[in-house]
Amino acid sequence: MSESNANWWAFSIDPEARAERIHDSPTGEREINPVLSGGRRDLTYHSYLALEKLLQCQIPTSKTPDERIFIITHQMFELAFKEMIFDLAVLTKTFIQLLALHDGLDFLKTAIGTERDFWLPPLTASARIKFSCKELMPMIMRFLLNKGEEETFSGIEFYKFRNNLTPASGFQAAQFRLIQRAFGKSNLLTVHLFPSQAFRGTYGETGNKEELTTVIDKLILQDDLKTALPPETSETAQIAEFDDLAHRLLSRLPSLGEGAPRPIPIPLLREDLVEHNIENFRKILIHQRAGASETRALLDREQKAVEQFGQDLKESAKRENERRNGLNSAREGAFYLHTVAPEAPLAKIMNRLVSADVALHGAHEESFLSLHMKVARENLREVQEHAKEIGDPEPPIGTGGGGIPYLGFVMRNLLPLFPAFIAYRDLEDTPVLSWVE
Ligand code: HEM
């Protein structure tokens, strides 16, 4: 933890401790508004919000006006991600505290109870997570939409600075990867799927340039690797395991008992779906080579890439199915919560988290990933068209990780295989997320 973040992580869910002020401490926490001599204090709006630093962090590469909103939009996202990670920390702490109640009756009373002092922090935290994913992020993304009467960003202007940014890519949004891991997607993120040439070339990494990479590889994340894969001692280590933690909590709840209705079983990843996805991946490669001469070397490389991706996805699906096979009691507990205490704070929190996952990762039109893809696709299309129009022989290549076809494939084909909090979803109906498109 950097010292400047020490106050941020010095939070408590304990009702008494929550109201304590932060004082200077050897672990780096700083008292922000100390009482000075004569009882005076000198905090200002500017110093409380660290505006001196915050407003010096926007450093464009060009004189293009639209580059400013490009930076600000991304920074607003990073702040929203930071808050989401923090809110996940509040939920993590709450769930750990619940699980520490060894007496079964105590545990059940608190878990399905409504004690205000205990539930307020996770209730507001889960509402913020849902709000960020469903409302805020789509709204912020709208700044970069280059379409329609009210366009707020221009692909023609983007053309003027895009090449200055190579090889930086949204792939390197490490906080987003941590959130995806908290939402049960760790198994998916280990799949080698994306081309690595641009990154290997520009970051001077050794290794075969043709090899595929994962988005949580050091090659992609560089110094931010520890954000996505926090070391055990880190404040955020447990957040990466949040999906498992939520399932552990659900598994401590009772089942409805004999003769009562039962939830439909948790679906397993079927082999034919995995094979279908491997074939779809092959289609992306075939589509991308359109027009190129089909040399033996190219076809061999393609075959190797499909094999690598296929092997990884099969292993991921196997690990995921093993995990799901261990979630039967979490499924029973989820059904109990959903049936016996649907208005309890814990049920509200779980509902909000499921909605947040759908809003962030779903393939429907308003999801964050859908909107992002629309913004990315439309801008890159305009950049290319403009380059052609002005006769640029080397139009900006976009980012390095394979671009739109990969984004679409992940969103439509892969992410639906790894929904968050699987034991709590679709308890009575068939899955709402279509498995493949
Ligand atoms: C003009 C605007 C944008 C364009 C053209 C764009 C383009 C892209 C492209 C092409 C990729 C695929 C990675 C690659 O090929 O290297 C990508 C990935 C990504 N971008 Fe953007 N992007 C834009 C705005 C944003 C914004 C505002 C965010 C907010 C954080 C963002 C976050 C991401 C994330 C998280 C990924 C990884 C997605 C995944 O793996 O599913 N992008 N972007």
Boltz pocket constraint, residues with backbone or C-beta under 6 A from the ligand:
constraints:
  - pocket:
      binder: B
      contacts: [[A, 70], [A, 73], [A, 74], [A, 77], [A, 78], [A, 141], [A, 144], [A, 158], [A, 168], [A, 169], [A, 170], [A, 171], [A, 173], [A, 176], [A, 215], [A, 369], [A, 372], [A, 375], [A, 376], [A, 377], [A, 379], [A, 380], [A, 398], [A, 399], [A, 400], [A, 401], [A, 402], [A, 403], [A, 404], [A, 407], [A, 410]]
      max_distance: 6.0
